[in-house]
Each structure stands twice: as structure tokens, then as C-alpha cells.
Amino acid sequence: MLIHKPADVLPSEITPRSLFERRRDFLARSGAGLVAGAALWHGLPGAARASTRLQSVPSALSTTEPLTERDAVTTYNNFYEFGTDKADPARNAHKMAVRPWTVNVEGLVGKPRRFDIDELLRLAPLEERIYRLRCVEAWSMVVPWVGFPLAALLKEVEPLGSAKYVEFVTHYDPKIMIRDVIDWPYTEGLRLDEAMHPLTLLAVGVYGEVLPNQNGAPLRLVVPWKYGFKSAKSIVTIRLTEKEPATAWNKFAPQEYGFYSNVNPQVRHPRWTQATERRIGELRKRPTQMFNGYADQVASLYQGMDLKKFY
């Protein structure tokens, strides 16, 4: 498989692994949890953006598996609003303006609010979390996300007792984004207990830098025990509801994409097996792990459920 490299990513913009690891050690000692140069994040050319970095602390929730190469993480993407080929988002997503950016949190909450992206960054210290990412097409990555727990945001708005689910609505601009494939805007959803789980992350960066547009800038969801399409990109609305929200791929192909979409090697996709996966950068396939390897942390959420029925 050919991994395309966009022309605007220069070798000088890629943080050497040795520097990355030294920087992480320094941050662990210093306890830094703030954002450097937040106002300069977006709307700048690649070389200028490379000079801004996110400061974060390492997370105990990280895997110790080797990281996927940064070039692959930022050039091999599913972001259908910018094209259905894996290389299309890196070529086209620069058209999306991600400053200014606000996120509405509404629905069954005691304190609905509209947050500016900078307000969101002050809710909790930023953490670097190295998570496995498993896609339904049977490929996977290990990605160093930077973000904060979704629970920190939800606690700010005080969910009501009637709230059972969380819906995510993403940015859609028909002037620069594809108009077909599925019904836009892209929507996703979680059960409230899934959303409040410590592993559920709102990511603002990757590899120590702000998120590239193709990876879901400026704010995306990361739910590491579910297939990647559950992790909505470029979020503009978070809505708490009593009823299970309709999700984009479930509406488009309900026989293929369920609401839960937990990584489960025992549930076959109608067009291919989920029992194995190929880690990007490796030639050999590996067995798929239940809940993407996070069973110890999340299996209790689904106790008593038929996971083949609720796929």
C-alpha cells in the first residue's frame, strides 16, 4: 500500500522521535498542562504552525506499543467530507477554516453553554494518551493523541438525570466538502456512561502538535475501544438526549454499522472479517483484540448485553 505524503509537510516539520521522547520526559517532571501559542494554532502555513507545540503530561492510560509513523497518521485518513480515498483529506482539508471555532453543548443539561475552543482547553490539563486506533476496514494504528477527558466538559454543563446519551454533530460546509456519500452533517453518539468513561478523550493534538485539519481539527472525539468511525471529527455540537441518537453510518447502512460499534473479532462485517487487522507499517496481520485491547477497562459497561445483537 502506498502512503502519500502531502507537499506541504516538510522534513523539518516532523519532530524527531528522540526529541519527542526527551520533551515528554521534561513535561512529566514539570507537570505542564497548558497550551503554548493557542491563538496561533490555525490559519497559518505549515512552516509557521510547526513552531507551535502543545504542552501536555503523559497519561497512565497509554499503551506501551510502538507508535505508528507520524507521516502515516497524518496522510492516511478517513474523513469523507474531503474525499473517499485515504489520501484525499490530507490534500483537501486545508480548505476548512478552524479559527474562530465554537462548540455548543446543549440538550438535557443544567447549564447549556457555547464554548470557544480556548475555553475548552482550560477545562482540564492536557494529557498525551497513546491509544490504539482500529478501523472497520481491518487496519489499525497506534497514535499519541493530546487532549482532555470528555467527562471534564460534560461535568461543566451538569447533565440532567434524564440524559442517557450524548450526540456529536460535526462541521459541514457544502462549499468545500463533498455533497454525496451520506447525509451530512456527520453525526455520532455514545451512551452517557461511555462518554463519561476515563478513556473517552476530546483530542486537540497529535504527536505533540495541534491537530492537522485532516485528523479532525480543532476538536475530535477519540473512543479507543470502538471502531474509528465512532470518533467524530471537527465537532461543533454536543447534545445530551434521552433517546439513542441516529448516527451517520447506521442510517446509511444499518446492516453493517451498529450504534455501539465496539471492536469485536467475533462480529463479522458483511463484506470482510474483523478477526484480524493489519497495523499500518507492518506486513503481517495480527489477531484483533476484544474491545481493541481495552477489555479490562470497559467490558463491565456491557455486562449482560448480547454483543452480537448490539454490535
matplotlib code that plots the C-alpha trace (Angstrom):
import matplotlib.pyplot as plt

x = [0.0, 1.3, 1.2, 1.0, 2.9, 1.4, 3.6, 3.2, 4.7, 8.4, 11.0, 11.8, 8.2, 8.5, 9.6, 12.4, 11.5, 14.4, 13.4, 9.8, 10.7, 13.0, 10.3, 7.8, 10.2, 10.6, 6.9, 6.4, 8.9, 7.5, 3.8, 3.0, -0.7, -1.1, -1.3, 1.6, 0.6, -3.1, -4.1, -1.7, -2.8, -4.7, -4.9, -1.2, 1.0, 2.6, 6.1, 4.6, 2.3, 5.3, 6.7, 3.7, 3.5, 1.1, 2.3, 0.9, 1.5, 1.9, -1.1, -1.1, -3.8, -1.3, -0.3, 3.4, 3.1, 5.4, 3.9, 2.7, 4.9, 3.6, 3.6, 1.1, -1.1, -1.5, -1.8, -3.8, -7.2, -10.9, -12.6, -15.2, -16.2, -12.9, -12.8, -13.2, -9.6, -7.4, -5.1, -7.8, -8.2, -4.5, -4.9, -8.2, -8.8, -6.7, -9.7, -11.5, -11.1, -10.8, -10.4, -12.6, -14.4, -17.1, -18.8, -22.4, -23.2, -27.0, -29.9, -30.6, -28.1, -28.5, -26.1, -26.1, -23.1, -21.3, -17.6, -14.8, -12.0, -9.7, -12.2, -12.3, -8.6, -8.7, -11.2, -8.5, -4.8, -3.9, -2.7, -0.8, -2.5, -1.0, -4.1, -4.7, -7.0, -8.8, -10.8, -13.6, -11.7, -9.3, -6.3, -5.0, -2.6, -1.0, -1.4, -0.2, -3.2, -3.2, -6.5, -8.6, -11.4, -14.8, -16.1, -14.5, -16.6, -19.8, -19.4, -19.2, -22.8, -24.3, -26.2, -29.8, -30.9, -33.0, -29.9, -28.9, -26.9, -24.5, -24.8, -22.0, -22.6, -19.6, -18.9, -20.2, -19.6, -21.1, -18.9, -15.7, -16.9, -18.4, -22.1, -22.9, -21.8, -24.0, -26.4, -24.4, -23.6, -21.8, -23.4, -22.3, -23.3, -22.4, -24.2, -23.7, -21.7, -19.4, -19.0, -18.0, -15.5, -11.9, -10.7, -13.0, -11.0, -11.6, -8.4, -6.9, -3.5, -1.4, 2.4, 2.7, 1.3, -2.2, -4.4, -3.9, -7.3, -7.4, -7.2, -10.3, -9.1, -9.7, -11.6, -12.3, -13.6, -11.3, -13.0, -10.2, -12.3, -14.6, -14.1, -12.6, -15.8, -17.2, -14.6, -16.3, -14.0, -14.3, -17.1, -19.4, -22.3, -22.5, -26.1, -27.4, -30.5, -32.9, -33.2, -30.4, -29.4, -29.3, -25.7, -24.5, -23.3, -26.0, -28.6, -26.7, -26.1, -27.7, -26.9, -23.2, -22.7, -24.4, -24.8, -22.2, -19.5, -17.3, -14.2, -15.3, -13.4, -16.5, -18.8, -18.1, -18.6, -20.9, -18.1, -15.0, -13.8, -12.9, -11.0, -7.6, -6.1, -3.1, -1.1, 0.0, 3.7, 3.6, 3.2, 1.7, -1.8, -2.4, -5.4, -8.0, -8.3, -11.7, -12.6, -9.3, -7.3, -9.2, -11.4, -10.1, -11.2, -14.5, -16.0, -18.1, -20.0, -21.7, -22.2, -25.3, -25.6, -25.6, -22.7, -23.6, -27.0, -25.9, -23.0]
y = [0.0, 3.5, 6.1, 9.6, 12.5, 15.9, 18.5, 21.0, 18.7, 19.3, 17.1, 20.0, 19.9, 16.3, 16.0, 13.5, 10.6, 11.2, 14.9, 13.9, 11.5, 14.0, 16.6, 14.2, 13.4, 17.1, 17.7, 14.8, 16.4, 19.9, 19.0, 21.3, 21.3, 24.5, 25.3, 27.2, 29.7, 28.6, 31.8, 30.9, 27.3, 27.6, 29.6, 29.6, 28.0, 24.7, 26.0, 28.6, 26.0, 23.7, 26.3, 25.9, 23.0, 21.6, 21.1, 18.0, 15.5, 11.7, 9.6, 6.3, 5.2, 5.0, 1.8, 0.9, -0.3, 1.3, 4.4, 4.5, 6.9, 10.5, 10.7, 7.8, 9.2, 12.5, 11.3, 8.0, 9.2, 8.6, 12.0, 11.5, 15.2, 15.8, 12.7, 8.9, 8.0, 7.7, 10.4, 12.9, 14.5, 15.5, 17.1, 18.9, 19.6, 22.7, 24.5, 24.3, 27.3, 26.2, 29.6, 31.0, 27.8, 27.3, 24.2, 24.2, 21.9, 21.6, 19.3, 17.7, 19.7, 22.1, 24.7, 24.7, 26.7, 27.7, 27.2, 28.9, 26.4, 28.3, 27.9, 24.2, 24.0, 25.4, 22.8, 20.3, 19.7, 18.3, 14.8, 12.8, 9.4, 6.8, 4.9, 2.1, 3.2, 0.3, 1.0, -1.2, -1.8, -4.0, -1.7, -0.1, 2.5, 3.5, 7.2, 9.7, 11.9, 15.1, 16.1, 16.0, 13.7, 14.3, 13.9, 17.2, 19.0, 17.2, 18.0, 21.7, 21.6, 19.3, 16.5, 16.0, 12.8, 12.1, 12.3, 8.8, 9.5, 12.0, 13.1, 14.7, 16.8, 17.8, 20.8, 20.7, 23.3, 22.3, 24.9, 22.9, 19.5, 16.5, 16.6, 12.9, 9.6, 10.0, 12.6, 15.5, 16.7, 13.7, 12.6, 10.1, 9.1, 7.4, 6.2, 8.6, 6.1, 5.5, 9.2, 9.7, 6.8, 7.9, 6.5, 8.7, 11.7, 15.0, 15.4, 18.7, 17.5, 14.6, 14.0, 17.0, 19.4, 20.8, 18.5, 18.8, 19.5, 16.0, 14.5, 16.4, 19.9, 21.6, 19.2, 15.5, 12.6, 9.5, 6.4, 3.7, 0.6, 1.3, 1.4, 4.6, 6.0, 6.5, 9.1, 12.2, 14.9, 18.7, 18.8, 21.8, 20.5, 18.1, 17.3, 15.2, 13.2, 10.7, 8.6, 6.9, 9.4, 8.4, 8.1, 8.7, 5.3, 3.5, 5.5, 4.8, 1.1, -0.3, -3.9, -3.0, -0.3, -0.6, 2.1, 0.6, -0.4, -1.9, -3.7, -7.3, -10.0, -12.3, -10.0, -10.1, -7.2, -8.3, -7.7, -8.8, -10.4, -8.4, -11.3, -9.9, -6.5, -5.0, -2.4, 0.4, -0.1, -3.9, -6.6, -9.4, -9.3, -9.7, -11.1, -8.4, -8.0, -7.7, -4.1, -3.3, -4.5, -2.4, -5.1, -4.8, -1.2, -1.2, -4.8, -4.0, -1.3, -4.1, -6.8, -8.9, -7.5, -9.6, -8.0, -9.7, -8.3, -4.9, -4.6]
z = [0.0, -0.9, 1.8, 0.2, 1.7, 1.1, -0.4, 2.4, 5.1, 5.2, 6.8, 9.1, 10.4, 11.7, 15.3, 15.7, 17.9, 20.3, 20.7, 21.2, 23.9, 25.7, 25.6, 27.1, 30.0, 30.6, 30.7, 33.1, 35.5, 35.1, 35.3, 32.5, 31.4, 29.4, 25.7, 24.1, 21.4, 21.3, 19.5, 16.7, 16.1, 12.9, 9.7, 9.4, 6.8, 7.6, 8.5, 10.9, 12.5, 13.1, 15.5, 17.9, 20.2, 22.7, 26.3, 27.9, 30.6, 29.8, 30.8, 32.7, 30.3, 27.4, 25.7, 25.5, 21.9, 19.3, 17.7, 14.1, 12.0, 12.1, 8.3, 8.1, 10.9, 9.0, 5.4, 5.7, 6.9, 6.7, 6.5, 3.8, 3.8, 2.0, -0.2, 0.0, -0.9, 2.2, 0.8, -0.1, 3.4, 3.6, 0.1, 0.7, 4.3, 4.4, 2.8, 6.2, 8.4, 12.0, 13.7, 15.1, 16.4, 19.0, 20.3, 21.6, 24.4, 24.7, 25.3, 28.7, 30.7, 33.6, 32.2, 28.4, 27.0, 23.9, 24.4, 22.4, 21.7, 24.0, 26.9, 26.3, 26.6, 30.1, 31.4, 32.3, 31.9, 28.5, 28.5, 25.9, 25.5, 23.3, 22.0, 19.5, 16.7, 15.0, 11.8, 10.4, 7.2, 9.3, 9.6, 12.8, 14.2, 17.5, 17.9, 20.5, 21.0, 23.1, 24.7, 27.8, 29.1, 27.6, 31.2, 32.1, 29.6, 30.5, 34.2, 33.3, 31.9, 34.5, 32.8, 33.9, 35.4, 32.2, 30.0, 28.7, 25.5, 24.0, 20.4, 18.4, 15.3, 13.1, 10.9, 7.4, 4.7, 1.3, -0.4, 0.3, 1.3, -0.6, -1.0, -1.5, 0.2, 3.3, 4.8, 6.2, 8.7, 10.2, 13.5, 16.1, 19.6, 22.8, 25.8, 28.7, 30.7, 27.7, 27.3, 30.9, 30.9, 31.7, 28.3, 26.3, 25.0, 23.3, 21.3, 20.2, 19.1, 17.9, 18.1, 20.4, 17.8, 17.2, 15.1, 11.4, 9.6, 8.1, 11.6, 12.8, 13.9, 16.1, 18.3, 17.8, 19.8, 20.5, 21.8, 21.7, 22.2, 19.3, 15.6, 14.3, 12.6, 16.1, 16.8, 15.3, 13.8, 13.8, 16.4, 16.6, 18.7, 21.7, 22.6, 25.6, 24.9, 26.5, 23.3, 21.4, 18.6, 15.0, 13.7, 10.2, 9.2, 11.0, 9.0, 5.7, 6.2, 9.4, 8.4, 8.5, 11.2, 14.6, 17.2, 19.6, 17.1, 19.8, 18.4, 18.4, 16.4, 16.8, 14.8, 11.1, 8.9, 6.0, 3.5, 5.4, 8.6, 11.7, 13.3, 12.1, 11.4, 9.8, 11.7, 9.4, 8.8, 9.3, 6.6, 8.7, 10.1, 13.8, 15.7, 16.6, 20.4, 22.0, 22.7, 20.8, 23.8, 26.4, 27.7, 31.3, 31.4, 29.5, 29.4, 32.6, 30.6, 28.6, 31.2, 30.3, 26.8, 23.7, 21.8, 18.6, 18.7, 20.0, 17.5]

ax = plt.figure().add_subplot(projection="3d")
ax.plot(x, y, z, "-o")
ax.set_aspect("equal")
plt.show()
